[in-house]
């Protein structure tokens, strides 16, 4: 299915950035099947373990929800990096930076310990698959270093929103996040915190998108 989607983008939407297989796959690695770990207020949270190498396994998360917002408004909202502060917990600041290789987004993240003092340099990508399906992706960037001793840099991160139009007023969102960095702290410390934050973020996103539809 992903391969067919790539062909559709290439031939039907030549003005968009050329889509590579690795752009739409979060990780070219071994993974287990998704397991639903929580369902609340119309939002389903899934997790699975991903094998990075012989010794490293990391957890990937996926959320699914239906929002009362049109596909176009959902696309516009998620493509606008400044809106991330409205729904994602712990984003202290978001700044667009011009570089020789294009626009970058710098995010400063201040979550409770052990996730405080983090930052991320990323690029936003948008892929129109067809008239009813699109993908918004945020991917960490390593082409620009911008060292800052105040923060711990998140070096590998990918977040992907797959958007599917249900009707003129509703859009299905499948949101996946992945990082192949080894956990800094034991899983039993960080996983409950991350799971709670992930679900809370999706609840706020659903609410913000519904509100934007009435504006």
LINDA-V290306 format. One record per pair of residues at least 4 apart in sequence whose ideal C-beta (glycine too) atoms are under 6 Angstrom apart, sorted by the first residue. I is the first residue (numbers start at 0). J is the second residue. If there is no record, write none. Layout:
# LINDA-V290306
[[I	J] [I	J]]
This chain:
# LINDA-V290306
[[1	23] [4	128] [5	18] [7	11] [7	128] [7	129] [8	12] [8	18] [8	126] [12	127] [15	127] [18	22] [18	126] [25	157] [25	175] [25	177] [26	49] [26	177] [28	49] [28	50] [28	51] [29	50] [30	47] [30	49] [31	47] [31	48] [33	45] [33	47] [34	46] [35	43] [35	45] [36	44] [36	46] [37	44] [38	43] [41	64] [42	64] [42	201] [43	63] [44	62] [44	198] [45	61] [46	58] [46	60] [47	59] [48	56] [49	57] [49	59] [50	56] [51	55] [51	179] [55	181] [57	179] [59	177] [60	176] [60	197] [61	175] [62	174] [62	201] [63	173] [64	172] [64	201] [64	205] [65	169] [65	171] [66	170] [66	205] [66	208] [66	209] [67	169] [67	209] [67	212] [68	72] [68	73] [68	170] [68	208] [68	212] [70	164] [70	170] [72	211] [73	162] [73	170] [73	208] [74	78] [74	133] [76	82] [76	211] [77	135] [77	160] [78	125] [78	135] [80	93] [80	104] [81	93] [83	87] [83	90] [83	93] [84	90] [84	93] [85	207] [86	203] [86	204] [86	207] [87	200] [88	196] [88	199] [88	200] [89	108] [89	109] [89	110] [90	106] [91	107] [91	109] [92	107] [93	106] [94	105] [95	102] [95	104] [96	103] [96	105] [98	103] [98	143] [100	142] [103	120] [103	140] [104	121] [105	120] [106	119] [107	118] [108	117] [109	115] [110	114] [113	184] [116	150] [117	150] [117	151] [117	153] [118	150] [118	152] [119	153] [120	140] [121	137] [121	138] [121	139] [121	140] [122	138] [122	140] [123	137] [124	136] [125	135] [126	134] [127	133] [128	132] [128	133] [131	164] [132	163] [133	162] [134	161] [135	160] [136	159] [137	158] [138	157] [139	155] [139	156] [155	178] [155	179] [155	180] [156	178] [157	177] [158	176] [159	175] [160	172] [160	174] [161	173] [162	170] [162	172] [163	171] [164	170] [165	169] [165	171] [184	188] [184	189] [186	190] [189	193]]
